[in-house]
């Protein structure tokens, strides 16, 4: 079963619970790696951080003119 989680702590906890492979920031996972609770699957690969911003709102708000104006810039 594939689950989507949007919380760093929950993602790391799922991995330490054996629920699967996760993509996490090294700085957040380093304590678990150092303690042996997690391992680096591909230790030589380092991904460049790519900042992202998400606009989140209730579905019924998507039709409001001010919501569309804000989302479309």
N, C-alpha and C positions, 0 to 999 in steps of 0.2 A: 504494500500500500504506500502510495506517495503522499506525503503531507507537505503543506506549505506553512511555514512559520516565519513571521516577520519580527522576531525578537532575538537578539544575539544570545542572551542568557538561556532562553528556551532551546535554541538551536544547539548550543554547546551541551546543555543538559541531555538533550535527546541523543547526542553522539556518545556521551559518557555512559548513557543507559543502554548503549548497543543498538540503537534504533536506525543506524545508517551512517552514511558519509555526509559530511557537511562542508560547506565553504565558509570559513570564518576568518576574521582578521587575526593575524598572528599575535598581536598584542593582547587580544582577548583570550586566546587559547593557550598562550605560553605556559601558564601555571599548570594547566591540565596536561600539557605535553611534558613539562619538566617532572611532574609527579607520576608519569607513566599511565595516566588515565586515558590519554589520547596519543595517537601517533600521527606524524606528518606522512600522508600518503605519497606525495611526490615532493620530497624535501628540497630539491634543487629548483623547483619552479616558483617564481615570485611574480605575482600579478601586480600591475600598477593599479593603484586605487582610482576608481572612477566615481566621483561624487554624483549623486542623483538627488533630485527633489521630486516628490510626488504630491499631487493635488488630490486631496481626499475629501469627499463630501457625500451626503446622502443621495441616493439615486433620484429621488423626487426633486432634488435641487438642480439637477442638470438642465432642466428646461427653463430655469429662471434667467432672464437676460443678463443680470449682473454676474451670475455664475459663469455663463458662456463668455462674457467679456473678460473676466479675470483669467479664465483658463486659456483663452486664445491670445491674451496679451493685448 
